[in-house]
Structure formats: structure tokens, C-alpha cells
Amino acid sequence: MGVGIAHAFLINGSDVVVVERDSQAAIEASERLQ
């Protein structure tokens, strides 16, 4: 799931779990979502 799709779910009140290939990618995705 792309960050844009995850963001759309978040702003509509859904819980989202982001899974990335490594911890650095997860940190970067989390930063884009904030």
C-alpha cells in the first residue's frame, strides 16, 4: 500500500499498519504520514 493510500485511510479514521522492506524505509514512510 502506498503512503498516499495509507494517509487516505488514516484521515478517515481507519487504523493502518505500514510494512516496509527495512527499518529505514519504515521510518521514512512514518515521517511522510505525519
Distance bins in CASP14 RR format, pairs under 12 A and 6 or more apart:
PFRMAT RR
TARGET T0000
AUTHOR 0000-0000-0000
RMODE 2
METHOD distances of the structure
MODEL  1
1 7 0 0 0 0 0 1 0 0 0 0 0
1 8 0 0 0 0 1 0 0 0 0 0 0
1 9 0 0 0 0 1 0 0 0 0 0 0
1 10 0 0 0 0 0 1 0 0 0 0 0
1 14 0 0 0 0 0 1 0 0 0 0 0
1 16 1 0 0 1 0 0 0 0 0 0 0
1 17 0 0 0 0 1 0 0 0 0 0 0
1 18 1 0 0 1 0 0 0 0 0 0 0
1 19 0 0 0 0 1 0 0 0 0 0 0
1 20 0 0 0 0 0 1 0 0 0 0 0
1 29 0 0 0 0 1 0 0 0 0 0 0
1 33 0 0 0 0 0 1 0 0 0 0 0
2 8 0 0 0 0 1 0 0 0 0 0 0
2 9 0 0 0 0 0 1 0 0 0 0 0
2 10 0 0 0 0 0 1 0 0 0 0 0
2 16 0 0 0 0 0 1 0 0 0 0 0
2 18 0 0 0 0 1 0 0 0 0 0 0
2 19 0 0 0 0 0 1 0 0 0 0 0
2 20 0 0 0 0 0 1 0 0 0 0 0
2 25 0 0 0 0 0 1 0 0 0 0 0
2 29 0 0 0 0 1 0 0 0 0 0 0
2 32 0 0 0 0 1 0 0 0 0 0 0
2 33 0 0 0 0 0 1 0 0 0 0 0
3 9 0 0 0 0 0 1 0 0 0 0 0
3 10 0 0 0 0 0 1 0 0 0 0 0
3 16 0 0 0 0 1 0 0 0 0 0 0
3 18 1 0 0 1 0 0 0 0 0 0 0
3 20 0 0 0 0 0 1 0 0 0 0 0
3 25 0 0 0 0 0 1 0 0 0 0 0
3 26 0 0 0 0 0 1 0 0 0 0 0
3 28 0 0 0 0 1 0 0 0 0 0 0
3 29 1 0 1 0 0 0 0 0 0 0 0
3 30 0 0 0 0 1 0 0 0 0 0 0
3 31 0 0 0 0 1 0 0 0 0 0 0
3 32 1 0 1 0 0 0 0 0 0 0 0
3 33 1 0 0 1 0 0 0 0 0 0 0
3 34 0 0 0 0 0 1 0 0 0 0 0
4 10 0 0 0 0 1 0 0 0 0 0 0
4 11 0 0 0 0 0 1 0 0 0 0 0
4 16 0 0 0 0 0 1 0 0 0 0 0
4 18 0 0 0 0 0 1 0 0 0 0 0
4 29 0 0 0 0 1 0 0 0 0 0 0
4 32 0 0 0 0 1 0 0 0 0 0 0
4 33 0 0 0 0 1 0 0 0 0 0 0
5 11 0 0 0 0 0 1 0 0 0 0 0
5 12 0 0 0 0 0 1 0 0 0 0 0
5 14 0 0 0 0 0 1 0 0 0 0 0
5 16 0 0 0 0 1 0 0 0 0 0 0
5 18 0 0 0 0 0 1 0 0 0 0 0
5 29 0 0 0 0 0 1 0 0 0 0 0
5 32 0 0 0 0 0 1 0 0 0 0 0
5 33 0 0 0 0 0 1 0 0 0 0 0
6 12 0 0 0 0 0 1 0 0 0 0 0
6 13 0 0 0 0 0 1 0 0 0 0 0
6 14 0 0 0 0 1 0 0 0 0 0 0
6 15 0 0 0 0 0 1 0 0 0 0 0
6 16 1 0 1 0 0 0 0 0 0 0 0
6 17 0 0 0 0 1 0 0 0 0 0 0
6 18 1 0 0 1 0 0 0 0 0 0 0
6 19 0 0 0 0 0 1 0 0 0 0 0
6 20 0 0 0 0 0 1 0 0 0 0 0
6 26 0 0 0 0 0 1 0 0 0 0 0
6 29 1 0 0 1 0 0 0 0 0 0 0
6 30 0 0 0 0 1 0 0 0 0 0 0
6 32 0 0 0 0 1 0 0 0 0 0 0
6 33 1 0 0 1 0 0 0 0 0 0 0
6 34 0 0 0 0 0 1 0 0 0 0 0
7 13 0 0 0 0 0 1 0 0 0 0 0
7 14 0 0 0 0 0 1 0 0 0 0 0
7 16 0 0 0 0 1 0 0 0 0 0 0
7 18 0 0 0 0 0 1 0 0 0 0 0
7 29 0 0 0 0 0 1 0 0 0 0 0
7 30 0 0 0 0 0 1 0 0 0 0 0
7 32 1 0 0 1 0 0 0 0 0 0 0
7 33 1 0 1 0 0 0 0 0 0 0 0
7 34 0 0 0 0 1 0 0 0 0 0 0
8 14 0 0 0 0 1 0 0 0 0 0 0
8 16 0 0 0 0 1 0 0 0 0 0 0
8 33 0 0 0 0 0 1 0 0 0 0 0
9 15 0 0 0 0 1 0 0 0 0 0 0
9 16 1 0 1 0 0 0 0 0 0 0 0
9 17 0 0 0 0 0 1 0 0 0 0 0
9 18 0 0 0 0 0 1 0 0 0 0 0
9 33 0 0 0 0 0 1 0 0 0 0 0
10 16 1 0 1 0 0 0 0 0 0 0 0
10 17 0 0 0 0 0 1 0 0 0 0 0
10 18 0 0 0 0 0 1 0 0 0 0 0
10 29 0 0 0 0 0 1 0 0 0 0 0
10 30 0 0 0 0 0 1 0 0 0 0 0
10 32 0 0 0 0 0 1 0 0 0 0 0
10 33 1 0 0 1 0 0 0 0 0 0 0
10 34 0 0 0 0 1 0 0 0 0 0 0
11 33 0 0 0 0 0 1 0 0 0 0 0
16 29 0 0 0 0 0 1 0 0 0 0 0
16 30 0 0 0 0 0 1 0 0 0 0 0
16 33 1 0 0 1 0 0 0 0 0 0 0
17 26 0 0 0 0 0 1 0 0 0 0 0
17 29 0 0 0 0 0 1 0 0 0 0 0
17 30 0 0 0 0 0 1 0 0 0 0 0
17 33 0 0 0 0 0 1 0 0 0 0 0
18 25 0 0 0 0 1 0 0 0 0 0 0
18 26 1 0 0 1 0 0 0 0 0 0 0
18 27 0 0 0 0 0 1 0 0 0 0 0
18 28 0 0 0 0 0 1 0 0 0 0 0
18 29 1 0 1 0 0 0 0 0 0 0 0
18 30 1 0 0 1 0 0 0 0 0 0 0
18 31 0 0 0 0 0 1 0 0 0 0 0
18 32 0 0 0 0 1 0 0 0 0 0 0
18 33 1 0 0 1 0 0 0 0 0 0 0
18 34 0 0 0 0 0 1 0 0 0 0 0
19 25 0 0 0 0 1 0 0 0 0 0 0
19 26 1 0 0 1 0 0 0 0 0 0 0
19 29 0 0 0 0 1 0 0 0 0 0 0
19 30 0 0 0 0 0 1 0 0 0 0 0
20 26 1 0 1 0 0 0 0 0 0 0 0
20 27 0 0 0 0 1 0 0 0 0 0 0
20 28 1 0 0 1 0 0 0 0 0 0 0
20 29 1 0 1 0 0 0 0 0 0 0 0
20 30 0 0 0 0 1 0 0 0 0 0 0
20 31 0 0 0 0 0 1 0 0 0 0 0
20 32 0 0 0 0 0 1 0 0 0 0 0
20 33 0 0 0 0 0 1 0 0 0 0 0
21 27 0 0 0 0 0 1 0 0 0 0 0
21 28 0 0 0 0 0 1 0 0 0 0 0
21 29 0 0 0 0 0 1 0 0 0 0 0
22 28 0 0 0 0 0 1 0 0 0 0 0
22 29 0 0 0 0 0 1 0 0 0 0 0
23 29 0 0 0 0 0 1 0 0 0 0 0
23 30 0 0 0 0 0 1 0 0 0 0 0
24 30 0 0 0 0 0 1 0 0 0 0 0
24 31 0 0 0 0 0 1 0 0 0 0 0
25 31 0 0 0 0 0 1 0 0 0 0 0
25 32 0 0 0 0 0 1 0 0 0 0 0
26 32 0 0 0 0 0 1 0 0 0 0 0
26 33 0 0 0 0 0 1 0 0 0 0 0
27 33 0 0 0 0 0 1 0 0 0 0 0
27 34 0 0 0 0 0 1 0 0 0 0 0
28 34 0 0 0 0 0 1 0 0 0 0 0
END
